[in-house]
Amino acid sequence: MSGSSENVVNVVLFEPEIPQNTGNIMRTCVAAGAVLHIIGPVGFDIDNPEFRRASTNHITWADYTLYDSWSDFASKNDGEYFFMTRYGKVPPSDIDFREAAKRSKIYLIFGKESTGIPGEILRANLDRCFRIPMNADCRCLNLSNACAVAIYEALRQLDYPGLSMTEEQKGEDFLEQNYSYDETLRKKRP
């Protein structure tokens, strides 16, 4: 499936290795209305039923593109590149995604689970590197969790473009219509 030009936020996975992470990220991209770019080589078979299970079949709705290499990706995608790395010196909240989106598309780039984004790419983009603040004893977050944090920080700054602020599947007033206050209290009592 090819990427949509209407999306402002793009998620880029550099040589992902773990199908469960990529599947979870794919699901987050579907929920967030983001385009997913996957740079190979990939450490698993995207057509494998196990990957489809990991993506909870969101691959059906995902807007994604596969690339052979970093140079293949970079030659086909102009925009504002931001690189998540444990060596970044600012949190994603310090990046002005609103201003970046005025200029062009935003690309949030995440490295492979074992080694991250290659150092030569990061060194060429030091002013575009960010990190997620965490306890000093922790090396990093799980890749899919880190993606979700960064994606939703960018979307928060952009006022969640195109996303629903209400429950669409069961209805905005589902709780009010189906649960009274007394029923809720009774369910909590032993």
C-alpha positions in Angstrom: 0.0 0.0 0.0 1.4 3.4 -0.8 1.6 6.5 1.5 -1.0 9.2 1.4 0.0 12.8 0.7 -2.8 14.1 3.0 -1.2 12.9 6.2 0.9 15.3 8.1 2.6 12.8 10.5 4.6 9.9 9.1 6.2 7.2 11.1 9.4 5.6 9.8 10.8 2.3 11.1 14.4 1.7 10.2 15.0 -2.0 9.7 12.5 -3.3 12.4 13.3 -6.7 13.8 10.4 -7.8 16.0 7.0 -8.4 14.3 5.0 -7.8 17.4 6.5 -4.2 17.7 5.9 -3.5 14.1 2.3 -4.8 14.3 1.6 -2.7 17.3 3.1 0.4 15.7 1.0 -0.3 12.6 -2.1 -0.4 14.8 -1.1 2.9 16.4 -0.6 4.4 13.0 -4.1 3.3 11.9 -5.6 4.8 15.1 -3.6 8.0 14.7 -4.2 8.5 11.0 -0.4 8.4 10.4 1.4 6.9 7.4 3.9 4.1 8.2 7.2 3.8 6.2 9.2 0.6 6.7 12.8 0.6 5.7 14.3 -2.8 5.0 15.8 -5.2 5.4 13.0 -6.3 7.8 13.7 -9.0 10.4 10.5 -10.9 9.6 8.0 -11.7 6.8 5.3 -9.1 6.5 3.1 -11.6 4.6 3.5 -14.2 7.4 0.2 -15.0 9.3 2.1 -14.4 12.6 2.8 -10.8 11.6 -0.9 -10.3 10.6 -1.9 -11.6 14.1 0.7 -9.3 15.7 -0.9 -6.3 13.8 -4.3 -7.6 14.8 -5.1 -7.4 11.1 -4.7 -3.6 11.1 -2.4 -4.2 8.1 -5.7 -4.3 6.2 -6.3 -0.6 7.0 -2.8 0.6 7.3 -1.3 3.1 5.0 2.2 1.8 4.6 5.1 1.7 2.2 8.2 -0.6 2.2 11.6 0.6 1.1 14.8 -1.3 0.3 17.1 1.0 2.1 17.6 4.4 3.9 18.7 6.0 0.6 15.6 4.6 -1.1 13.4 6.1 1.6 15.2 9.5 1.7 15.1 9.9 -2.1 11.3 9.5 -2.2 10.2 11.5 0.9 10.8 15.2 1.4 9.9 16.7 4.7 10.9 17.5 8.3 12.9 14.5 9.7 13.0 13.9 13.5 15.0 11.0 15.0 14.2 9.2 18.2 17.3 8.1 20.0 18.4 7.6 23.5 21.3 10.0 22.7 18.9 12.9 21.8 19.1 15.9 24.1 15.5 17.2 24.0 12.1 15.5 24.6 9.5 15.4 21.9 7.6 18.1 23.7 10.4 20.6 22.9 10.0 20.1 19.2 7.7 22.6 17.5 5.7 20.2 15.4 3.1 22.9 14.5 5.8 25.0 12.9 7.4 22.0 11.2 4.0 21.0 9.8 3.5 24.4 8.2 6.6 23.8 6.1 6.0 20.2 5.1 5.3 16.7 6.3 6.7 15.4 9.6 8.6 12.2 9.7 9.2 10.6 13.1 12.1 8.1 12.6 12.7 5.1 14.9 15.6 2.7 14.8 15.7 -1.1 14.9 15.3 -2.7 18.3 18.9 -4.0 18.7 21.0 -1.1 17.6 18.7 1.9 16.8 19.4 4.3 13.9 22.9 4.2 12.5 25.3 6.7 14.1 26.2 8.3 10.7 22.5 9.2 10.1 22.2 10.6 13.7 25.4 12.6 13.5 24.3 14.3 10.3 21.0 15.3 12.1 22.0 16.1 15.7 19.7 19.1 15.8 16.8 16.8 14.9 17.4 14.1 17.5 15.0 13.7 20.5 14.7 11.3 23.4 11.9 10.3 25.8 12.8 11.3 29.3 13.0 8.3 31.7 14.6 7.0 34.9 18.3 7.0 34.5 18.5 3.3 35.4 16.3 2.4 32.4 18.1 2.1 29.0 15.0 2.6 26.8 11.3 2.0 26.3 9.9 -0.7 24.1 9.9 0.5 20.5 6.1 0.4 20.1 5.6 2.4 23.3 8.2 4.9 22.3 6.5 5.4 18.9 3.1 5.9 20.6 4.5 8.6 22.9 6.1 10.5 20.1 3.2 10.1 17.6 0.7 11.4 20.1 2.9 14.3 21.3 3.1 15.5 17.6 -0.6 15.0 17.2 -1.4 16.9 20.5 0.6 19.9 19.2 -1.3 19.7 15.9 -4.7 19.5 17.7 -5.3 15.8 16.6 -6.0 16.6 12.9 -8.7 14.3 11.5 -9.1 12.3 14.7 -12.4 11.8 16.5 -12.6 13.2 20.0 -15.7 11.0 20.8 -16.5 7.3 20.8 -17.7 6.6 17.3 -18.4 2.8 17.4 -20.7 2.5 20.4 -21.8 6.2 20.5 -20.7 9.3 22.3 -23.2 8.8 25.2 -22.7 5.0 25.6 -21.9 5.2 29.3 -24.7 7.5 30.1 -27.2 5.4 28.2 -26.1 2.0 29.4 -24.9 2.5 33.0 -26.6 4.3 35.8 -24.6 5.7 38.6 -26.1 3.2 41.1 -25.3 0.2 38.8 -21.7 1.4 38.6 -21.4 1.6 42.4 -23.0 -1.9 42.9 -20.5 -3.4 40.5 -17.6 -2.1 42.5 -18.9 -3.4 45.9 -17.7 -6.8 47.1 
